[in-house]
Amino acid sequence: VIKHASSVNITVNDNYEIESDFTIGIENNTAVNVTINGVEYPVVDGKVVIDTTALAAGNYTVTATIYESDKYLGNTTSKTFTIFKHNAVIDSVVAAPGEVFVGYDTTIAVTMGNVTAGRVIIEVGGHNYTVDIGNDGKAVLVVALPVGEYTAHAYYLGDDKYNATYLASATGFKVVAKQNTT
Protein backbone atom coordinates (compact mmCIF):
# COMPACT_ATOMS: atom_id res chain seq x y z
CA VAL A 1 0.00 0.00 0.00
CA ILE A 2 1.41 3.36 -1.02
CA LYS A 3 0.56 6.16 1.38
CA HIS A 4 -0.31 9.60 0.07
CA ALA A 5 1.46 12.73 1.22
CA SER A 6 -0.66 14.72 3.63
CA SER A 7 -0.81 18.48 3.58
CA VAL A 8 -1.82 21.03 6.16
CA ASN A 9 -1.55 24.82 6.08
CA ILE A 10 -2.34 27.34 8.84
CA THR A 11 -3.53 30.87 8.11
CA VAL A 12 -3.20 33.13 11.15
CA ASN A 13 -2.30 36.80 11.63
CA ASP A 14 0.70 37.75 13.75
CA ASN A 15 -1.26 39.88 16.24
CA TYR A 16 -4.74 40.08 17.72
CA GLU A 17 -6.15 42.44 20.33
CA ILE A 18 -7.44 40.79 23.49
CA GLU A 19 -11.21 40.21 23.51
CA SER A 20 -11.36 40.25 19.69
CA ASP A 21 -12.67 36.99 18.30
CA PHE A 22 -10.77 35.70 15.29
CA THR A 23 -10.52 32.69 13.01
CA ILE A 24 -7.54 30.50 12.20
CA GLY A 25 -7.78 28.96 8.75
CA ILE A 26 -6.80 25.29 8.33
CA GLU A 27 -6.31 23.75 4.88
CA ASN A 28 -5.86 20.00 4.93
CA ASN A 29 -6.52 16.94 2.80
CA THR A 30 -7.42 14.56 5.63
CA ALA A 31 -8.35 14.61 9.33
CA VAL A 32 -6.34 17.12 11.35
CA ASN A 33 -5.79 17.80 15.05
CA VAL A 34 -5.30 21.49 16.00
CA THR A 35 -3.85 22.67 19.30
CA ILE A 36 -3.02 26.09 20.67
CA ASN A 37 -0.36 25.92 23.37
CA GLY A 38 -1.29 22.26 23.89
CA VAL A 39 -5.06 22.74 24.14
CA GLU A 40 -7.08 21.02 21.42
CA TYR A 41 -9.56 23.03 19.34
CA PRO A 42 -12.14 21.64 16.89
CA VAL A 43 -11.84 22.32 13.17
CA VAL A 44 -15.21 23.12 11.58
CA ASP A 45 -15.41 23.81 7.84
CA GLY A 46 -11.66 24.38 7.68
CA LYS A 47 -11.64 26.93 10.52
CA VAL A 48 -10.85 27.15 14.18
CA VAL A 49 -12.87 29.98 15.74
CA ILE A 50 -11.11 31.52 18.73
CA ASP A 51 -12.94 33.27 21.53
CA THR A 52 -10.16 35.46 22.87
CA THR A 53 -11.95 36.03 26.16
CA ALA A 54 -10.65 32.53 26.89
CA LEU A 55 -7.05 33.48 25.99
CA ALA A 56 -4.93 35.85 28.06
CA ALA A 57 -2.55 38.33 26.50
CA GLY A 58 0.64 36.60 25.44
CA ASN A 59 2.35 34.52 22.77
CA TYR A 60 0.73 31.39 21.36
CA THR A 61 1.70 28.55 19.06
CA VAL A 62 -0.95 26.91 16.90
CA THR A 63 -0.02 23.42 15.70
CA ALA A 64 -1.89 21.41 13.11
CA THR A 65 -1.09 17.70 13.03
CA ILE A 66 -2.17 15.00 10.63
CA TYR A 67 -1.46 11.64 12.15
CA GLU A 68 -0.19 8.88 9.91
CA SER A 69 -2.92 6.52 8.81
CA ASP A 70 -3.24 3.59 6.46
CA LYS A 71 -3.77 6.11 3.61
CA TYR A 72 -1.73 9.20 4.56
CA LEU A 73 1.72 10.04 5.85
CA GLY A 74 1.90 12.15 9.00
CA ASN A 75 2.51 15.89 8.83
CA THR A 76 2.79 18.74 11.35
CA THR A 77 3.06 22.48 10.92
CA SER A 78 3.07 25.34 13.44
CA LYS A 79 2.69 29.11 13.45
CA THR A 80 2.81 31.66 16.21
CA PHE A 81 0.61 34.64 17.06
CA THR A 82 0.36 37.18 19.85
CA ILE A 83 -2.65 38.46 21.74
CA PHE A 84 -1.93 41.96 23.03
CA LYS A 85 -3.63 44.10 25.66
CA HIS A 86 -5.72 47.20 25.00
CA ASN A 87 -4.02 50.53 25.55
CA ALA A 88 -5.58 52.24 28.54
CA VAL A 89 -6.47 55.92 28.19
CA ILE A 90 -6.62 58.51 30.95
CA ASP A 91 -8.86 61.28 29.64
CA SER A 92 -8.33 63.80 32.42
CA VAL A 93 -7.08 64.60 35.91
CA VAL A 94 -9.11 67.44 37.40
CA ALA A 95 -8.78 69.15 40.79
CA ALA A 96 -11.35 71.49 42.25
CA PRO A 97 -10.99 74.81 40.41
CA GLY A 98 -9.45 77.83 42.12
CA GLU A 99 -7.94 77.85 45.53
CA VAL A 100 -8.80 75.58 48.43
CA PHE A 101 -8.50 76.76 52.02
CA VAL A 102 -6.27 74.76 54.32
CA GLY A 103 -8.32 72.43 56.50
CA TYR A 104 -10.81 71.72 53.73
CA ASP A 105 -10.75 68.69 51.47
CA THR A 106 -9.54 68.86 47.90
CA THR A 107 -11.23 66.61 45.36
CA ILE A 108 -9.16 65.19 42.51
CA ALA A 109 -11.00 63.21 39.84
CA VAL A 110 -9.39 60.95 37.25
CA THR A 111 -11.51 60.01 34.24
CA MET A 112 -10.51 56.92 32.28
CA GLY A 113 -11.35 56.77 28.59
CA ASN A 114 -11.88 53.04 28.22
CA VAL A 115 -11.36 51.36 31.60
CA THR A 116 -14.15 50.71 34.12
CA ALA A 117 -12.32 48.67 36.75
CA GLY A 118 -8.96 48.50 38.46
CA ARG A 119 -6.93 51.14 40.24
CA VAL A 120 -5.11 54.36 39.59
CA ILE A 121 -2.40 56.00 41.61
CA ILE A 122 -2.95 59.72 42.07
CA GLU A 123 0.27 61.48 42.93
CA VAL A 124 -0.11 64.80 44.72
CA GLY A 125 2.20 66.62 47.10
CA GLY A 126 4.85 63.92 46.92
CA HIS A 127 2.41 61.24 48.09
CA ASN A 128 0.82 58.41 46.12
CA TYR A 129 -2.81 57.54 46.77
CA THR A 130 -4.27 54.32 45.33
CA VAL A 131 -7.89 54.83 44.28
CA ASP A 132 -10.38 52.33 42.81
CA ILE A 133 -11.91 53.05 39.41
CA GLY A 134 -15.71 52.97 39.50
CA ASN A 135 -18.03 51.44 36.90
CA ASP A 136 -18.35 54.92 35.42
CA GLY A 137 -14.60 54.99 34.63
CA LYS A 138 -13.81 57.55 37.32
CA ALA A 139 -11.51 57.47 40.33
CA VAL A 140 -12.02 60.19 42.94
CA LEU A 141 -9.60 61.18 45.69
CA VAL A 142 -10.73 63.44 48.53
CA VAL A 143 -7.78 64.63 50.61
CA ALA A 144 -6.86 67.48 52.98
CA LEU A 145 -3.49 69.03 52.13
CA PRO A 146 -1.28 71.61 53.81
CA VAL A 147 -0.72 75.08 52.33
CA GLY A 148 1.17 74.91 49.05
CA GLU A 149 1.05 74.63 45.29
CA TYR A 150 0.28 71.18 43.94
CA THR A 151 0.16 69.26 40.72
CA ALA A 152 -1.86 66.05 40.44
CA HIS A 153 -0.65 63.21 38.20
CA ALA A 154 -2.41 59.92 37.47
CA TYR A 155 -0.99 56.47 36.78
CA TYR A 156 -3.16 53.56 35.71
CA LEU A 157 -1.66 50.32 37.03
CA GLY A 158 -2.85 48.05 34.21
CA ASP A 159 -4.47 44.64 34.50
CA ASP A 160 -4.89 41.45 32.50
CA LYS A 161 -6.67 43.33 29.66
CA TYR A 162 -5.18 46.85 29.69
CA ASN A 163 -1.63 48.19 29.63
CA ALA A 164 -0.45 50.54 32.35
CA THR A 165 -0.37 54.23 31.43
CA TYR A 166 0.45 57.66 32.79
CA LEU A 167 -1.12 61.05 32.12
CA ALA A 168 1.74 63.49 31.60
CA SER A 169 -0.42 66.60 31.54
CA ALA A 170 -1.54 67.26 35.07
CA THR A 171 -3.77 69.68 36.94
CA GLY A 172 -2.29 72.37 39.18
CA PHE A 173 -4.03 73.90 42.18
CA LYS A 174 -3.29 75.83 45.40
CA VAL A 175 -4.12 75.27 49.03
CA VAL A 176 -4.05 78.63 50.84
CA ALA A 177 -4.28 79.74 54.47
CA LYS A 178 -7.65 80.95 55.72
CA GLN A 179 -7.88 84.70 55.97
CA ASN A 180 -8.86 86.21 59.27
CA THR A 181 -12.20 87.93 58.90
CA THR A 182 -12.17 89.75 62.25
C-alpha positions as CSV (number, residue, x, y, z in Angstrom):
1,V,0.0,0.0,0.0
2,I,1.4,3.4,-1.0
3,K,0.6,6.2,1.4
4,H,-0.3,9.6,0.1
5,A,1.5,12.7,1.2
6,S,-0.7,14.7,3.6
7,S,-0.8,18.5,3.6
8,V,-1.8,21.0,6.2
9,N,-1.6,24.8,6.1
10,I,-2.3,27.3,8.8
11,T,-3.5,30.9,8.1
12,V,-3.2,33.1,11.2
13,N,-2.3,36.8,11.6
14,D,0.7,37.7,13.7
15,N,-1.3,39.9,16.2
16,Y,-4.7,40.1,17.7
17,E,-6.1,42.4,20.3
18,I,-7.4,40.8,23.5
19,E,-11.2,40.2,23.5
20,S,-11.4,40.2,19.7
21,D,-12.7,37.0,18.3
22,F,-10.8,35.7,15.3
23,T,-10.5,32.7,13.0
24,I,-7.5,30.5,12.2
25,G,-7.8,29.0,8.7
26,I,-6.8,25.3,8.3
27,E,-6.3,23.8,4.9
28,N,-5.9,20.0,4.9
29,N,-6.5,16.9,2.8
30,T,-7.4,14.6,5.6
31,A,-8.3,14.6,9.3
32,V,-6.3,17.1,11.3
33,N,-5.8,17.8,15.1
34,V,-5.3,21.5,16.0
35,T,-3.9,22.7,19.3
36,I,-3.0,26.1,20.7
37,N,-0.4,25.9,23.4
38,G,-1.3,22.3,23.9
39,V,-5.1,22.7,24.1
40,E,-7.1,21.0,21.4
41,Y,-9.6,23.0,19.3
42,P,-12.1,21.6,16.9
43,V,-11.8,22.3,13.2
44,V,-15.2,23.1,11.6
45,D,-15.4,23.8,7.8
46,G,-11.7,24.4,7.7
47,K,-11.6,26.9,10.5
48,V,-10.8,27.2,14.2
49,V,-12.9,30.0,15.7
50,I,-11.1,31.5,18.7
51,D,-12.9,33.3,21.5
52,T,-10.2,35.5,22.9
53,T,-11.9,36.0,26.2
54,A,-10.6,32.5,26.9
55,L,-7.1,33.5,26.0
56,A,-4.9,35.8,28.1
57,A,-2.6,38.3,26.5
58,G,0.6,36.6,25.4
59,N,2.3,34.5,22.8
60,Y,0.7,31.4,21.4
61,T,1.7,28.6,19.1
62,V,-0.9,26.9,16.9
63,T,0.0,23.4,15.7
64,A,-1.9,21.4,13.1
65,T,-1.1,17.7,13.0
66,I,-2.2,15.0,10.6
67,Y,-1.5,11.6,12.1
68,E,-0.2,8.9,9.9
69,S,-2.9,6.5,8.8
70,D,-3.2,3.6,6.5
71,K,-3.8,6.1,3.6
72,Y,-1.7,9.2,4.6
73,L,1.7,10.0,5.9
74,G,1.9,12.2,9.0
75,N,2.5,15.9,8.8
76,T,2.8,18.7,11.3
77,T,3.1,22.5,10.9
78,S,3.1,25.3,13.4
79,K,2.7,29.1,13.4
80,T,2.8,31.7,16.2
81,F,0.6,34.6,17.1
82,T,0.4,37.2,19.9
83,I,-2.7,38.5,21.7
84,F,-1.9,42.0,23.0
85,K,-3.6,44.1,25.7
86,H,-5.7,47.2,25.0
87,N,-4.0,50.5,25.6
88,A,-5.6,52.2,28.5
89,V,-6.5,55.9,28.2
90,I,-6.6,58.5,30.9
91,D,-8.9,61.3,29.6
92,S,-8.3,63.8,32.4
93,V,-7.1,64.6,35.9
94,V,-9.1,67.4,37.4
95,A,-8.8,69.1,40.8
96,A,-11.4,71.5,42.3
97,P,-11.0,74.8,40.4
98,G,-9.5,77.8,42.1
99,E,-7.9,77.9,45.5
100,V,-8.8,75.6,48.4
101,F,-8.5,76.8,52.0
102,V,-6.3,74.8,54.3
103,G,-8.3,72.4,56.5
104,Y,-10.8,71.7,53.7
105,D,-10.8,68.7,51.5
106,T,-9.5,68.9,47.9
107,T,-11.2,66.6,45.4
108,I,-9.2,65.2,42.5
109,A,-11.0,63.2,39.8
110,V,-9.4,61.0,37.2
111,T,-11.5,60.0,34.2
112,M,-10.5,56.9,32.3
113,G,-11.4,56.8,28.6
114,N,-11.9,53.0,28.2
115,V,-11.4,51.4,31.6
116,T,-14.1,50.7,34.1
117,A,-12.3,48.7,36.7
118,G,-9.0,48.5,38.5
119,R,-6.9,51.1,40.2
120,V,-5.1,54.4,39.6
121,I,-2.4,56.0,41.6
122,I,-2.9,59.7,42.1
123,E,0.3,61.5,42.9
124,V,-0.1,64.8,44.7
125,G,2.2,66.6,47.1
126,G,4.8,63.9,46.9
127,H,2.4,61.2,48.1
128,N,0.8,58.4,46.1
129,Y,-2.8,57.5,46.8
130,T,-4.3,54.3,45.3
131,V,-7.9,54.8,44.3
132,D,-10.4,52.3,42.8
133,I,-11.9,53.1,39.4
134,G,-15.7,53.0,39.5
135,N,-18.0,51.4,36.9
136,D,-18.3,54.9,35.4
137,G,-14.6,55.0,34.6
138,K,-13.8,57.5,37.3
139,A,-11.5,57.5,40.3
140,V,-12.0,60.2,42.9
141,L,-9.6,61.2,45.7
142,V,-10.7,63.4,48.5
143,V,-7.8,64.6,50.6
144,A,-6.9,67.5,53.0
145,L,-3.5,69.0,52.1
146,P,-1.3,71.6,53.8
147,V,-0.7,75.1,52.3
148,G,1.2,74.9,49.0
149,E,1.1,74.6,45.3
150,Y,0.3,71.2,43.9
151,T,0.2,69.3,40.7
152,A,-1.9,66.0,40.4
153,H,-0.7,63.2,38.2
154,A,-2.4,59.9,37.5
155,Y,-1.0,56.5,36.8
156,Y,-3.2,53.6,35.7
157,L,-1.7,50.3,37.0
158,G,-2.8,48.1,34.2
159,D,-4.5,44.6,34.5
160,D,-4.9,41.4,32.5
161,K,-6.7,43.3,29.7
162,Y,-5.2,46.8,29.7
163,N,-1.6,48.2,29.6
164,A,-0.5,50.5,32.4
165,T,-0.4,54.2,31.4
166,Y,0.5,57.7,32.8
167,L,-1.1,61.1,32.1
168,A,1.7,63.5,31.6
169,S,-0.4,66.6,31.5
170,A,-1.5,67.3,35.1
171,T,-3.8,69.7,36.9
172,G,-2.3,72.4,39.2
173,F,-4.0,73.9,42.2
174,K,-3.3,75.8,45.4
175,V,-4.1,75.3,49.0
176,V,-4.1,78.6,50.8
177,A,-4.3,79.7,54.5
178,K,-7.6,80.9,55.7
179,Q,-7.9,84.7,56.0
180,N,-8.9,86.2,59.3
181,T,-12.2,87.9,58.9
182,T,-12.2,89.8,62.3
